[in-house]
Amino acid sequence: MGNNRIVKDELMGRNVTIKECTDPNWINKSGKIIDETKNTFLIEIENQQKRIAKNTAIFEFEYDRKKTIVEGSRLVYRPEDRIKKAR
């Protein structure tokens, strides 16, 4: 399945849309991931940098020319560890 592959791939530089979030102000916001920590993404949205907790949202990525939905809780790893540990 495609979203298993994206969970183990590099996410920095990818465009992302927040499809669902515990904070309704984030829903349908789109931007480019410019940094990643274990628990957060730093996303450039409308020329501003915004930090969002991974486990509070469901993200949509374009991956292999298809839209792929990933629950943020599946991404809560340090980027270098996610490749080895993510399921």
C-alpha positions as CSV (number, residue, x, y, z in Angstrom):
1,M,0.0,0.0,0.0
2,G,1.3,3.5,-0.9
3,N,1.0,5.1,2.5
4,N,3.2,2.4,4.0
5,R,6.0,3.5,1.7
6,I,5.6,7.3,2.4
7,V,5.7,6.7,6.1
8,K,9.3,5.4,5.6
9,D,10.3,8.0,3.1
10,E,11.8,11.5,3.5
11,L,9.1,14.1,4.1
12,M,11.0,17.3,4.2
13,G,10.4,19.3,1.0
14,R,7.1,17.6,0.4
15,N,3.8,19.4,0.0
16,V,1.2,18.5,2.6
17,T,-2.4,19.3,3.3
18,I,-3.9,18.9,6.8
19,K,-7.2,17.1,6.3
20,E,-8.2,16.7,9.9
21,C,-6.9,18.2,13.1
22,T,-7.9,18.6,16.7
23,D,-7.5,22.4,16.1
24,P,-10.1,23.3,13.4
25,N,-7.9,26.3,12.3
26,W,-5.5,23.9,10.7
27,I,-8.0,22.0,8.6
28,N,-7.3,22.3,4.8
29,K,-4.1,24.3,5.3
30,S,-1.5,23.4,2.8
31,G,2.2,24.1,2.6
32,K,5.7,22.6,2.3
33,I,7.4,20.7,5.1
34,I,10.6,22.6,5.8
35,D,11.7,20.8,9.0
36,E,10.7,17.7,11.1
37,T,11.3,16.6,14.6
38,K,10.1,13.5,16.4
39,N,6.7,15.1,17.3
40,T,6.3,18.0,14.9
41,F,6.4,19.3,11.4
42,L,7.5,22.9,10.5
43,I,5.4,23.8,7.5
44,E,5.7,26.9,5.4
45,I,2.1,28.1,4.8
46,E,1.5,31.4,2.9
47,N,5.1,32.6,3.5
48,Q,4.9,31.9,7.3
49,Q,6.4,29.1,9.2
50,K,3.9,27.1,11.3
51,R,4.7,24.2,13.6
52,I,2.1,21.4,14.0
53,A,2.1,18.4,16.3
54,K,2.1,15.2,14.2
55,N,-0.2,13.2,16.5
56,T,-3.0,15.9,16.3
57,A,-3.7,15.7,12.6
58,I,-4.3,13.6,9.5
59,F,-2.1,14.6,6.6
60,E,-2.5,14.3,2.8
61,F,0.7,14.0,0.7
62,E,1.1,13.6,-3.0
63,Y,3.2,10.5,-3.4
64,D,3.8,8.6,-6.6
65,R,1.4,11.0,-8.3
66,K,-1.4,9.9,-6.0
67,K,-3.0,11.6,-3.0
68,T,-2.0,9.6,0.1
69,I,-3.6,10.0,3.5
70,V,-1.5,9.3,6.6
71,E,-2.5,9.5,10.3
72,G,0.0,11.7,12.1
73,S,0.4,9.2,14.9
74,R,2.1,6.9,12.3
75,L,4.8,9.5,11.8
76,V,5.8,10.2,15.4
77,Y,9.4,9.1,15.2
78,R,12.6,11.0,14.7
79,P,13.0,11.3,10.9
80,E,16.1,9.1,10.9
81,D,14.3,6.4,13.0
82,R,11.0,6.4,11.1
83,I,12.6,4.6,8.2
84,K,13.4,1.6,10.5
85,K,10.5,1.6,12.9
86,A,7.4,2.9,11.2
87,R,4.6,0.5,10.4
